[in-house]
Amino acid sequence: MIELSKACVKQLETKDAVLMPYYDTSDPRYFDKGKKKMADTKKKPAKKKAVKKVIKKPPSLPIKSIQHDLFSDFLTNDVSEVSNTVEYWERIPKYFLSPQEQKSLRTAEGLAKPYTQEYILRGKNGEPLPYKVRIQPALIEQDNGEFMAFFPTKSEEIIEEVLKKIFTEQNLGIHDAGNSESWVKFSYSMINKELRKNKCSRTHQQIKHSLEVMSKCILTVFEEGEEIYSNPIINNYIKVDRKKYLEDTKALHVAQLSVFISHAVNTLQYRQFNLKRLTSCKEQLSGWILRRLIERFTYASLITTHDLYYSSMKAASLLLRSSREIDNRIKVIKALEELQENGTIYSYEIEEKREGRKIVDVKYRITPSSEFSSEQKAANKRANIIEQKAVKNDLQIVDKSKSK
């Protein structure tokens, strides 16, 4: 995997940024023209000038996009079960803080400071690539009128996957290839319909809360100490309030997906995977390992294996956060067992690396299931078909061999 800053990600221009309210606190004193002296500031108090929040809107007219057509073109017997994974975006840790950790980060008033955590990915030659993620929590108004800080969790991760799935529907996804923008139109009912398919339904209030968290938290990524990205998980979220809904029951919410996703759509850097299998994972680490296998175990077959290392999982996922390493290793075994149960892997072997009596690392050798192997072969074939279509339409193609 190459560095995120080299992924040709196009940041939003200043004019398109979401501007938060601020107030002009400049010195209000002025010179009286007649007396040529400074006037009394008490007689002319400063006026607060609030800047309204500017939210960019999606294109008003439909856009014909070959890139979006390819992103939505799956090779499967059941389109409802599959979606696309975008490695550059999904390898950024976003949902690692548990509700218990969030509670400890909040003050007595329910507020919290941004949380910063380092993580390490691996380059194409296995070299460590240092990154850092900072999450500014969303401030959500409660029923009592007070505000409480919320960081994104597994609940928001599932909602994001559903939005990405809805985006693949031709009449609900808008992709502007020229500006690297991807928009999705949706309703709470649409989201819940997808959630019910995958046996993880939510109430409308829970969906509303997740969307607020995703649109109000700020995710900032640093590569080798330099800030390379800063934005909400979903941007420019335009809601449909009750009044608008009563006027038009077909009115839909709309939000802009991450620029990483837009870039992936433009450059074919995505991969088909079984969404139903992912959403069935109760353990968050199971889902992380599954994504890793989808991205890296592309050669999966009944006679091949893939090695995962405990040290790499801990450094990249940020989900092994217990103070006792033995508890973290138990968590890995629990995740692998769940992947056995849901049909992802057939078996796994454990090899401990020791220095004296101390365990310094663990290797997990994965043997895939026949189902997962078939899914990976279908994903490979679909990727080849898409690439052939892209060549015919003179679309930009990235040499993926250089990004591994």
HUDAQUI-V149649 format. One line per field, one symbol per residue. ss: DSSP state (H for helix, E for strand, - for the rest). phi: phi as a letter, one per 30 degrees, with the letter a starting at -180 (. if undefined). psi: psi as a letter, one per 30 degrees, with the letter a starting at -180 (. if undefined). Layout:
BEGIN
ss->???
phi->???
psi->???
END
This chain:
BEGIN
ss->---HHH-------HHH--------------EE----EE---------------------------HHHHHH-------HHHEEEE-HHHH--------HHHHHHH---------EEEEEEEE-----EEEEEEEEE-EEEE-----EEEE---HHHHHHHHHHHHHH-----EEEEHHH-EEEEEE-HHHHHHHHHH------HHHHHHHHHHHHH-EEEEEE--EEEEEE---EEEE---HHHHHH-----EEEE--HHHHHHHHH---EEEEHHHHH----HHHHHHHHHHHHH--------EEEEEHHHHHHHH-------HHHHHHHHHHHHHHHHH---EEEEEEEEEEE--EEEEEEEEEEE-HHHHHHHHHHHHHHHHHHHHHHH-------HHHH-
phi->.ddddcdhdcdddedcddcdebbdcddddbcdddchbddddddbddcdcdcddccdcdedcecdbddddddccccadbddccaccceedddddbccddeddddddddddjcadeccbdbbccddciddcdbbcbcdddccdcddidcbdbcdbeededddddddddeddedccbbcddchbbbbcabeddddddddechbdbdddddeddddddccdccbccchicdcaaaddcchdcdcdddddddbdcdbdbbcdeddddddddcicabdaddddddddddddedddeeddddccdceadccbbccceeddddcdicccddcddddddddddddddddddidcdabbcbdccbicddcabcccccdddddddddddddddddddddddddchddbcddddcc
psi->klkefgghkjlkleffljkkklkjglkgllkkeefhlkljfffilkkkjkkkkkkkllkfkkkjjeeeeeffjljlfjffflakkjeeeffjkfhfkleeeeeffklffglklkkkkklklkafggkkjklkkkjjlkjkklfgflkkkklkaeeeeeeeeeeeeeffkeffkkjjeeghkkkkklleeeeeeeeeeghhllleeeeeeeeeeefflkkkkkjhfkkfkjlleklhjjljleeeeeejfgkklklklkfeeeeeeeggilkkljeeeeffjekeeeeeeeeeeeeehfgklfgllkkkkeeeeeeeegfigkfkeeeeeeeeeeeeeefeeggelellkkjkkljbfkjflkkjjkklleeeeeeeeeeeeeeeeeeeeeeeghlkkkjfffg.
END
